[in-house]
Amino acid sequence: MRAAALMLWALVLAPVASAYSPQVNYQLQCMGCHRGDGSGESGRVPNVRTTLVPFSALAAGRDFVLRVPGVAQAKLSDAELAALLNWMAEKLSDVPMTADFVLYTAAEVAAVRQQPMASVQTRRAALVAQISH
């Protein structure tokens, strides 16, 4: 009986216990390029502080965020990725989240991230132009 209980713990509870918080996932998956504060590196790595929340308000922006290679190819589950993006929007953005901000969900991430994106820089430039007006 005790062996069965230990096996159940190993299969069910152990993966939960090893999951990281969104902040730790940011440090492990994103901080190397986007820096600790999300500011990126001018001309090389985008600043998510000024774009994540505005992009997230647009259907095309959400599609972009979920398909950009660093996000789509992150070694995170769909739920972890949704939690990470929501944490970034709340904690790193210079643009405040509005009351009608739609949080990312695991289902949304799963539906979009597997579709490769071409012309990343062109699509990002178009979105930046759209949120700048």
TANOR-V51403 format. One record per run of one state. SS is the DSSP state (H for helix, E for strand, C for the rest). FROM is the first residue (numbers start at 1). LEN is the number of residues. Records with the same first field share a line. If there is no record, write none. Layout:
BEGIN
SS: FROM-LEN ; FROM-LEN
END
This chain:
BEGIN
C: 1-1 ; 19-3 ; 30-1 ; 35-6 ; 42-3 ; 46-6 ; 57-2 ; 68-1 ; 73-5 ; 92-14 ; 113-7 ; 133-1
H: 2-17 ; 22-8 ; 31-4 ; 52-5 ; 59-9 ; 69-4 ; 78-14 ; 106-7 ; 120-13
E: 41-1 ; 45-1
END
